Amino acid sequence: MMKKLLSLVLAGAMCLSLLAGCTTGGTPDPTGTPAPPATNPPAEQSETPNEPAELTGTLKVSLWDLAADPIFASVIKAFENANPGVTVEPIDIPSADYGTKLSVMLNGGSDVDVFWVKDANTIYPIAKRGQMADLSSYIARDSLDLGIYNGLAENFNIDGKQVGIPFRTDYYILFYNKDIFDAAGVEYPSNDMTWAEFEELAKKVTMGEGVDKKYGAYFHTWQACVENWAVQDGQHTIMDTDYSFFKPYYEMVLRMQNDDKTCMDYGTVKTANLHYSGVFSDGSVAMMPMGTWFSATMIDKINKGESSVNWGIATLPHPDNVEAGYTVGATTPICINEASPNKDLAWEFVKFVCGPEGAATVAGLGGVPALLDDATLKVISSVDGYPEGALEALQVKNIALDRPIADKVSEIDQMLGEQHSLIMLGESDLDTVLADMAEQSKSIQG
């Protein structure tokens, strides 16, 4: 019974992260011009933080859509249960208004102590306004190994200050249709496959014609579903001003679309307004790179009788020069308000919800915690409805952010989306568009 409950909760719990705001493929809505710096001086804080012997007090924590997301409520309750002397008061804000209202609170000198950050493009402006406390001294005092976050924590080190700790994440994996592979007599995708091998495998499982055609692969219309593979190695980001590193991946997808006909045509998908969830769940494609959040959708569809696809997952294919386990994703960090008078207690909350106890709570609800160790992966993969082999498929070594924590990232992301359409529709030569991307990036970033 508990596993059935978890699978229902999973459908709502796994999609709250910065990727794709999980459902948008990593393209956030711009939040406008940052507000001016707060005029209220920060509360005095000792250079060396004091660790309370017994935790007592009240914390005000900012979050969004509390009633809709059981994860927030569950980690708060777990912390209060572990620390009976502490009361956590959530400041609940509708998700659509969260970025704007959080900025207003911080600029107005709100007494919020801790806040989760919903949108990647708001992190850099808040940090540059000095409204995120530097957590470095706490990390050093408690010997917290940031390596447990698989490369995510480094993204929240801004100007030498560790201003956030990763809480949740979602990252790209490979979904596949076992029935199509069985019909073709081809082995299922492995957890150590290069993109070149993926391209060849798609040829082997493409079959049929017309409305009955089964495509070997599917790339959704987001630019992330091509460009992400170029930043997978962690050597580049979308904030670069030379996009030649995108070229091999655009060439691969264009070959598959135009020459081999092993993936759906971008123009057709765009014109028909097809959603990746429908394309995969109706059995039309053999392989699809997509975020971990899609597991929740598949489990839900199967439980409701809306899909009969016998699906599996594998580790995301990787470039030739990169080992298996490198992927791309996004994360939800948690931060402490620089103006909080309760930084020591706030840190204990942050450390708890981002540590093993918080990770176990998130995983038990089917979410993906940023702390991805063997224990949490076992919990996630055992949720009712996950396919066999999920534990191995979900293993990661490094998660590169699809949108880095940087100024002007929203403007760059929007520009790349517009240029992506030109490439995929064949309206302009690839080299010409890549050169134009570079010039526009330079112009946007000044």
N, C-alpha and C positions, 0 to 999 in steps of 0.2 A: 504493500500500500504506500509505504514511504517513497519507494522509487517512482511510483506513478505520480505522486505529488511533486517530486523533484522535477520530473519531465515537464509538468505543466508550468511550474515556476520558471524553469529554464527558458521558456519561450520569451518571457519578459525580462529575465535577469541578465542575459548575456549580451544584450544589444546596447547597453549604456557604456559607451566609451568614446574616445575622441575620433575613431576611424571612420571614418565613414559615417562622424556621428554614427558609426556602425551601419547605418542604412543608406548613407549618402556617398559611400566610396571615398571618404577622406576629403570631401569638399564642404567646408563649413560656410555658414552665412557670415559676411563681414559684420563686425560689430560697431563700425564707425570709428571716428577719431577718438583716441583716448582722452579721458577727462584730465584736467590739470592736477598736479600733485596735491596730496592732502596737506592742509596747513596745520593740522594737529600734530604736535611733536610726539614721537614714539615714547612709550613708557620706558622708564629706566630698567636696564637689564644688566645683571652682573656679567662680567666677562667670562667667568666660568660658571656654567649652569649648575644649580643645586638639584640633586636628586632627592625627591621627597621620600622619607622613610615610609610614610603611610599616606596614600593618596586621598585627599579630601578637597571639596570645592565644587564649583559649577563651571561648566564649559559651554560656550555658545558656539555651535557648529553650523556652518552654512552648507546647504545641499539643495537638490532639486527633486520634485515629484516624489516625495517621501512615501505617499500612499501607494504609488504605482510600482515602486522598486523595493522588494523585500530585503535587498542586500544592505542598504543604508540602515534600516531599522535593526537588522539582525546584528551588524557589527557594533552598533551603539549599545544594544542590549547586552551583548557579550562583554563589552568593556565595563559596563555598569555592574554586571554580575561578578566580574573579577575584582571590581573595586567598589564595594558598597558605599564608600564615603563620597563617591563622585556622582554628580548629576549632570547629564548631558542634555542641553536644551537645543533641539534642532531649529534652525531658521530655514523653513521650507519655502522654496521659490519655484514657480512654474518653470519648466525647462526652457520654454521659448523666451522667457525674460531673464534667464539666469545671468548671462554674461553682463548685460546692462545693469541689472540691479546689484550684482556683486560689486561692480565698479563704483556705483553710487554709494554703497555702504562703506567701502574702503576709503573713498575720497572724502566722505562725510565724517570720518572718525568713528565709525561704528565700533561697538565693543565686541564684535565677533572675534572669537579666539582662533578658530580653525576653519578652513574652507577647502572644499573640493573644487577643482577647476574642471569645467565641462568642455570648453572649446580651446583647442590648441592655440588659436590665434590671439587669445586673451592673456596667455601666460607671460609672454615677453613684455608687453606694456605694463602689466602689474608689477613685474619684477623691477623694471627700469624706474618705476615710480617709488621704489623702495618700500613697497607694502608687503613683501614676502620676507619673513625672518630668515636669516642665514642659519641653517641647521648644522653647520659643520662641527661646532664645538660639542653638540650633543652626540653626533655620530662618532666623533673621536672618543668621547667619554665612555660611551657604551660599546665601543669596538664593533659598531655595526658594519658588516661587510656588504657594501652596495653591489658587489658582484652577484648576489643572489637574485638580482632583478634582471639578469640576462642582457645587460647593456642599456637598459632603459633609464636608470638613475642618472647617468651622465648627461642626459638631455636636459636635466633640470639644474645643472650647474651653470649659472649665468654670472659672468664676470668674477669667476672664482668663488662664488657663493652657492652652496647647495640649498636651493630655495624650495624644493619639493621632494617628496618621496613617492614612488609609483605605488598605486593602490590596486587598480584593475588594468587589464589589457585585453586586446583582441589582436589576433595576427592571422596572416594568410596561411592556409593549408590547401591541399588538393582534394577535392571531392570527386568521386568516381562512381560510375554505375556498373555494378558487378554483372548484371544480366547482359549488358552489351559486350563486356569482355568475355563472358562465358560463351555467348553466341558466336563470337569471332574466334574462339579458341586461343585467346591471348592471355598471358599472365597479367595479374593485376599490377598497377603501378607500385614501385618500390619506394621505400623511404629515403633512398639515396639515388636520385635520378637527376640528370642535368637537363637544362632546357632543350638542348639539342636532342637528347633521348626522348623527351616529351614530344617534340615535334614529329619525330619518326614514329613514336607509338600512336599518335593521333591518326596517322595514315593507316595503320593496321586495323583500327577499330571503326573507321568510317565506312558506312555501308548503306545501301538503299538509295532511292531516288525520290524526288518530289516531297510530298507531305509525309512520306514514310521514312525519309532519310534520317539516319542516325549519325550525327556529327561526332568526330573524334574529340573535339574540344570546343569550349565556349569561352570567349572573353567578353565580359560585359562592357558597356559603352563608356564607363569611367576611364579617364586617362590613367588612373591608378592601376588599371588592369593591363597596362603595358609598361608604364614608366616605373612602377614599383619594382619590377625585376631588375631595373638598371641601378636602383639604389640599395638593392638587397645586400651588396657586399660591404656597405657602410663607408665606402670611399667617396661617395657623392651624395648630394641632396638636390631637391628641386630648387634650392636657392643658388645653385651654380650659375655662372654666366657663360658657360660653354656646354651645350647639350649634346655634344657628339656621342657621349656615353649612352644616350637613348637609342642611337641608331641601330645597333644589332637586334634590339628587341622589337622595334617597329618593323624592321625587315623581316623578322621571324613571323610576326602576326600577319603582315601583309602577304607573305608567301602562303601562309596557311589559308588566308581568306581568298586571295585572288588566283593563286596557281594550283594549290593542292585541293582547295575546296573542302578542307577538313574542319573549318570552323565557320560559324554563321557569319554572314556578311553584316558589317557594321551598319550600313545604310538600311538594310532590311530590319535589323533589330531596332534601330532608332525610329524608323518610320512607323513600325508596328507597335512601338512603345512596349516592347517585350520586357518583362522583369526576369532577372536571372533565376529567381526562385521558381517561377513557373516553367521556365525552359528546362531546368534540371529535374524538377519533381515530376514532370510529365514524361520523362524518359527519353528526351530528344538528344541528349548529349552524353558522351562517355566520360569526359573529364572537364572539371571547371575549377580554376583557382579562385578561392573566395575566402572571406574571413571566418574565423571560428564561430562567430555569432550565427552563421547559417546552419550549424548543427541543430540549434534550437528550433529553427524553422522546419527542418526536415523531420525532426522527432514529432513536432506538433502536427504536421501535415499527415504523417503516417498514423498517428494516434487518432486523428479525426477521419481517417479513411479517404483523405484527399490525394494520397499518393501511394503507390505500391512499389516504388523503386527500391531495389535491393542495393543500398548504397554503402560505400566505404570511404575512408579518408586515408590520406598519406601525407607525409611531410612535403612541403612546397618544393618543387624542383629548384635547382640552384645553378648559378653560372659555373662554367668549367673550372674557374680558379677559386671557387668558394666551397667549403665543406658543407655537407648536409646539416640542416638545423639552423641555417641562417635564413631569416624571414623578414617580413615587413609588417608593421602594425601601428597601433596607437595605444596610448595609455591615459588613464585618469589619475592625475597626481593629487596629493593632499598637501596643503601648506599651512603655515602658521602666520597669522597677521602680525606684522612687525609692531603694531601698536597695542598688541594684547598685553595686559598686565599679568597674564597667567601662562607665560611661555613654558615654564617647567612642566606644569600639568598638561598643557597642550601637547608637548612633546611625548609624554607618556601615552596619550591617546593616539597620536600619529604612529608611534612605534608599535603599538598594539594592533591597530587595524591593518597596518602594512606588514606585520610580522606573521609568524606561524599561526597564531590564534585567529587573526583576521583572515588569513589566507584559507584556513580550514573552513571558516564560516562561509566565505564567498564560494569556495569550491563545492561545499555541501548543498548550495542552492543552484549549482550548475553554472555559476559564473566562472570567469577565468581570472584569478588573482595575478598581480604582477610578480609575486613571489611564486615562481613555478618550480617547485622541487618535486621529487618523486612522490612524496606523500600527497601533495595537492593534485598532481596529475592523476594519481590513482583514484582519488575521490571523484574528479570530473569524469574520467573515462568509465567509471562504474555507474554513472547515472543511467537510469533505465532508458533504453532507446539508442544509446551510443553503439556504433558498430564494433565488431570484433577487431582487435588490433589498434584501437584508438589510443591506448597508452603509449605505444611506440610512435604512432603518427604525430602525436602532439608534442613530442620532445623538441626543444629548441636550444640553440646555443647562443643566438644573438637576435635581437629584434630591433631593426632599424626603423625609426619613425618615418611614416609616409610624408608627414608634414613636420619639419623641424621646428624647434622653438626659436623663432627669429622674427625680427621686424619685417613687415610687408609680406608675410607668408601668404595671407589671404589673397592679396593682389596678384602674386606670382601664381598661385594655384588657379585662380580664375583665368589668367592669361593662358596657362598651359592647357586648360580645358578647351578653350576656343581654338587653339592651334592643333590640338589633338584631333578635333573633328575634321579639319582641313586635310590632315594626313590620311585618316581612315576613309574619308570619302573620295580620296584621290583628286582633290581640288587643287592641290599644289604639290610640287616635287618635294620629297622628303628632305633633301639637303637644304633646299630653300627655306622650308618651314623651320628646320632646326636653327638655321642662321638667324631667322627672324625672331625665334624664341630668345636667342642669346641677346640680341639687340634690345628687345623689349624688357628682358630681365635687368639689363644694365640700366635702362632708363627708369624703371620702377624703383630700383634700389639706390638710384642716385650715384 
